[in-house]
Amino acid sequence: MQVSQEEGESFEALLRRFSQKVKRAGVLSEFKRKRFFVSKGVERREKMKKSQQRQRRKSQRD
């Protein structure tokens, strides 16, 4: 990631713009996700579990 300082831009604004760019690109979330090895089976079970939770929440709202 690279951000160049625009004319008249403060360091705080530059840092905020950089942080937003990193967040939108998903760099930190990708790093956290890949921090530890997770087998395909565990990954699939977690995905199913999250999906079921979303479905329950959605059905409760209706």
N, C-alpha and C positions, 0 to 999 in steps of 0.2 A: 504494500500500500504506500502510496506517495501522494502528498498534498503540498502544493507550493503556496507560499504566502502571497496573498493579493495586496495591492497597494492600499495602505491605510488600514489593513486588517490587524487586529490585536492578536497576541499570542493565544489568549483564551478562546477567541473565535476560531482560530486555526486549529487548536486542539479539539474543540467541539466538532468541527467539520470532519476532522480525521476520525474521531470516535464514531461518528454517525456512519462514515464510509466503511469502517471496519465492521460495525454492527450489521449493516445492510448486506455486506459480502458474506457474513456468516463465518468469519475467520475464527473467532473465539469459540463459538458453539461447536464448530468442526474439530477444533483442537481438543476441547473437553470430551467430545464424543470418542475421539480416537486415542485418548490418553491411556486407556486400558483395553486389552484385548477382550472382545466379547464374541463368543462363538455364534455361528449362524442360528442355531437352535434357540439360544437364549435371546438373541436379537429378535427372532420371529415371535417368541412368546411375549416379550415386552411390547412389541408392536400390537399384538392381538389384545393384550391387557389394556393398553391405552385406548384402542379402538372401542372396546367394550365400555370403558368408562365414559368416553365421549357419547356413545349411544345412550347410556343410562341418563346422562345429564340432559341430552337432547329430548328424551322421552319424558323426563320430569317437567321440562319447560312447557310442553304441549298440553 
